[in-house]
Amino acid sequence: MPVKFRVNGRQVEVDVEPRLTLADCLRHHLRLTGTHVGCEHGVCGACTVIVDGAAVRSCLMLAVQADGAEIVTVEGLSSDAELTPLQKSFRKHHALQCGFCTPGMITTAHALLSEEPDCDAARVREVLSGNLCRCTGYIPIVEAVLDARAAYQPKAGTRDRGGDRA
Amino acid sequence: MRTVNSLIGSPIERFEDLRFLRGRGEYVDDLAARNDMLHAAILRSSVAHGRIRSIDVAAARALPGVHNVITAKDMGNRVPRVPMRLQPLPEFERFGQPVIAENKVRYVGEALAVVLAGTAGIAEDALGLIEADIEPLPAVADRHASAAEASLLFEEVGSNLAMRFRALRGDASAAFAGAPYIRRERFRTQRHMALPMEPRGLLAEWDAARGRLTVYGGAKVLFFNRRTLAKQMGLPESAIEIVENDVGGGFGARGEFYPEDFLIPFAARLTGRPVKWTEDRREHLMCVNHAREAECDVEIACTREGTILGLRGHAYVDVGAYMRTNGAVGARNVAQFMSGPYRIPNIDIDVALQLTNKTPVGTYRGPGRFETDFFRERLLDMVAQDLGLDRVEFRRRNLVSQREMPYQLATITPFESKDELDSGDYHATLDRCLHEIKWSDKSKLAGKLIDGRYHGVAVGCFIEGGAAGPKESARIVLELDGRYSVYVGSSAIGQGLETVFAQIAADALEVTIDHIRGVFHGSTSYVGDGYGAYHSRSVVMGGSAILDAATKLREAIRTQAAQRLACQPSEVEIVDGVKAVGPGGKSIGLNSISDAGISADGAFLNKKHTYTYGTHAAHVAVDPKIGHVELLDYVLVEDCGRIINPMTVHGQAIGSLVQGLGGAMMEHLVYDQEGQLLTGSLADYLIPTASDFPNLRAIVFGNHPSPINPLGAKGAGEGGIIAAGGVMANAVANALSALGVEPRELPLTPTRIWELVQAASSNKQSV
């Protein structure tokens, strides 16, 4: 059945089976393969995307449920020119190794910092506890998110859901 | 101006990150769909042990969209076996795994049939239409049932014992006969697994016209897997290319040759169409190598002053249903590393590899070492308490000292393989770790009850092997633009190879890092012969091969430049890696001679191992009412020889430590007595999350370069995991010492600790 939504600022229309997950729709129909699928049962968080401003597991949502929604994926939080402040912070703190959980970490952290730019370490840990990482031990990820808070302060400029494009 | 050798030792930010952070990594499932591509789904046995009566695939075949269904029958009488990659002893061949179940099934998850369909959804739908009639046989659910042999996995062999390894040094029976103090204990580590975040996947393309096969989704050991697949498919190796895409973690498990590594290429050739398969997480938990299920009955002999005289006993490793690829390594290492970093002159340990109806085992980061560190370090704390010795002094007295290096480890039979600790100052990491955790202050809290929780501290030591031989290859090409391309036989599994190898190459070529066009590691077509990524070998082996290639390339450049400059090669000096200067200052840019196609192949051959080493210490608070353990502080100190990139080494130390804490505290693949896996999802199989272990630190240095390779490097990345089980168990025992709690089994879940507390208090009441 036909579904229309906006993804990364672009209006799209796809024809999908009702049982198709949003994750598979993004990956295989729209070729947005930055959204990763790690468990397909909502535990690992690798498939996290931002739906109408909220971090959502795209493996637990059907594509048809996204009709009319505004979706942002890791590709929408990136630019060719240079890394965003959040991405730079991840790189600086060595907050990724194999990179598989990274898009989910970026989308989750972006949603958190957009809402709570003053969150503390305990809050970061609480929110990130829904995203599994097997490489880093989380310590550098938490440091990276905390270090990126400055870029999300309202005074740092206008914020939009498309992210802090550099 | 630049200083030569300024990159090695620098915390260079990783190049890989630039694509990963933007979601532009290309993992195997990210590959674009091919024209006419089929999707594979695999029917897996739900019976742990049984005889196959029939598999009826007619209804599945009839489902619209299904192209074909493959069972063992489609392979005639030639169902290939998954080979042993390491320790390929003939005895293991009897227990080899058919790539698809033939007459029997031996574990839940074993492949029965492969459905090929136009979409993944239809392929999965069709699985439900296959009727597998399996006559159940009694499941061999643990090592005791295995040894009892009332039910046999391989009737034709007549035994469930796959092999027995033995570690020997000195004369253990003489040492025990005269020993003033002996203690015997039984310990157990639980079945758990590597669990990389990316599930496996494969995409195979068969080019019938050219007789060529391309397989995407390789990892870790591409060249061995190509050799295996070539034999199984009756193709020359040169007709197969295995491609490694970005790989979402390895930790020993990902990239070994699994049944699907034959089934998917076989399906592509059979159908003449590209075939793609992506594993789901449930399949991953059932099918990828398990690890760590070991038990020991071990005895230690000491003087009353605390000098260890000997170690002897028996260990039992549950190897699951088949012997495949590296399935013997963990058990072998349980034999060899029971002594760890300590001077134990007399050793006699045998290890039985017992087959059970569970998923076959393979290596998981620190194989055999995590298990033995738990056994040994627990035992050492118990001995220290018995003899009234200080735990730290007891360890200090027995650690191998620097002047004893190289130090011979126990010899392992049946290989007669010998190994020695190469170098280092084990006492230095112990002292540094105690200093960092403030041992003298913290140990005052030992056993204290504060706000309803008991505090405990513990310390433990480890060694980490690296640098497995026999060889690694590298090739460096001077490109037309004057930059260098580096090709290696090593594999990237997420550890940052591209950055670290670029650092090594740039220093060896005396150029800045932007002169390295790229490090290429993802294909069997780049170098003639490669050995991959395991046993912490990439930097030592691949890095040393890059050094060799760089030396040879510089010779080739001098030779080429000498012709242009009309002088002898020995008169040519390469300046900053960008120009060649001859006598009288005549110079030529390297980009202007690169059209001659200058490249050089290098290799590094090695038979010895490096040993990284270190110490862990922990401070915990245990709530005896609910069994919860809070980790208040944890320090890991290790010396891993010459460090190429301190940032990535530190990252791996922390990451591996958290994996180790997972194994110590929560991870457990639970089976019932019917051989059913009860933890088939990530809601059941728990791994650490961001909120579990916030308080830990790693200090990694390179004060003692390895003497056995030109880089002076040792393996790194496994040291964090190895000592975590022993140290956490000792910290809990220390905390609950007033109650007399002595953990002898992992994981230390709240339930287990609560039960230990209950048992200890009822013992006290009954006394």
Interface residues (C-beta under 8 A of the other chain):
Chain A: E17 R19 L20 R27 H28 R31 L32 T33 G34 T35 H36 V37 G38 C39 E40 H41 V43 C44 A46 T73 V74 E75 S78 L83 Q87 F90 R91 K92 H94 L96 Q97 C98 G99 F100 C101 T102 P103 I106 A121 V124 R125 E126 L128 S129 G130 N131 L132 C133 R134 C135 T136 G137 Y138 I139 P140 I141 V142
Chain B: E13 R14 E16 D17 L18 R19 F20 L21 R22 G23 R24 G25 E26 Y27 D29 D30 A32 A33 G121 A194 L195 P196 M197 E198 P199 D246 V247 G248 G249 G250 F251 D280 R281 I493 G494 Q495 G496 M647 T648 H650 G651 Q652 I654 G655 S656 L657 V658 Q659 S681 L682 A683 I687 P688 T689 A690 S691 D692 F693 P694 L696 G720
